[in-house]
Amino acid sequence: MQKILQQRWFWLMLALLWAGIVLFYSLQPSVELPGIFRMLRDVVLHFAAYAGIAFPLMLYSRSQAGPWKVFLLSFMYGLAVEFLQPIVAEGRMFSWSDVGANTAGIAVGMLLARFFRKRIFNPKHDVV
């Protein structure tokens, strides 16, 4: 398993798969929940979804400009999905709070990837 985790293609495939899942569910018709519950659920889901895109993209990227590319790609993807929602999905609309949650999720996903990168790509082999 460790060998697979050390392969860049694995992280790219994971990011693309997750981005496809996010797109699919983001373009489904809206399910109404009462006021605050809808907003909290929406913010948490957007945060987690975009952290889940940025994390594997950061692990895939190896260049110096990688973090900027990952941030811009993830951010633009989220923005494109937000613009598509009112066109494609019934009951959906563009929301700045969703964009904010996406952006926060991207930042946290990137930070987590930085933290875990060494543990994934350079695991310590402790001899007992």
N, C-alpha and C positions, 0 to 999 in steps of 0.2 A: 504494500500500500504506500509506503514511504517513497518508493521510486516513482509511482504514478504522480504523487503530490509534487514531486520535484520537476515534472515535465511542464514546460510553458504551455503546450497545446491543451493540457488538461484544464488549466485556468481560463484559457480563452473559450474553450467549449462550454465550461461551466457558466461563464459570463454571458455567452450568447444564448444558452438555454434559459437562463434566468431572465434575461432581457425579453425573450420571447414569451415567457410565462407572464411577466409583468405587462407586456403589451396586450396579450390576450385578455387578461382580467381587467385591465384599465379601459378597454373598449367594450366591455359588457354593459348592458343597460343598468342604470342606477337602481340600487335597492335602498329604499327609504328607511331611515332610523330616526328616532326622535332627536331633535336639536343637538345637544351637547354630546350625546353618545355617538352620533354620526361624525361630528367633527373630530372627537378624540380618536375614534377608530380610524378615520380617514388619515389623520396625521401620523399615527403609529404605523399604519400599513405603508404609507408613502415613504416614511423614514426607513423602515426595514427593507422595503423593496429596493430602494436605491443604494442603501448600504450593501445589499446583496449583489448589486451590479458592480459597484466600485471596488469592492474587496477583491474579487478574482481578477478584475482588470488591472489592478495595481500589482498583483502577483504575476500577471502575465508580462507586464511592462518591465523593461530593463534599462531604458535610456534615461539620460539626465533630465530630459524634458518630459519623461513619463508621467509624473504627477500632474503636470499641467494638461497633458493630453487626456489623461484619464478623467480629470475634473471636467474639462470642456466637453469631451465626448458624452460623459454621463449626464451632464447638465443639459446639453443640447438635445439629447435623447428624451429626457424628461419634459423639456419644453415642447418638443415636437408631439409627444403623446398628449400633453395638455391641450395643444391646439387642435389635435385630431378628435378629441373626445366629443365636443359639441357637434362635430360634423358626422361622426360615425355612430356614436352611442346615444340612444334615447335617454333623456334625463341627466346627461352629463354636461358639465360646463367647465370652462377654464377657471382655475382657482389659484390665486397667488399664495394662499396658505399651503396648497399642495406643492407648489414650486419651492417654497421655503422648507417644507418637510423633506422634499427630495434633496435639496442642497445640503441640509444638515445630515441626512443619511449618507450622502456621497462623502462628505468630510469625515464622518465617523468611520465609514467603511475603509477609506484611504488610510486613516490613522491606525486602525486595527491591522490592516495589511502590512503597514510598516513595522508594527510591533511583532507580528507573527512571521515576517519574511525570513529572518535568520533561523527561527525555529523550524521552519519548513524546508528551506533550501540548504541549511548547514546544521543538521541535527548533531547534537553532541553524543558521542559514543562513550558512555561511562563504562569503565571496566571494573568489575567488582572483585 
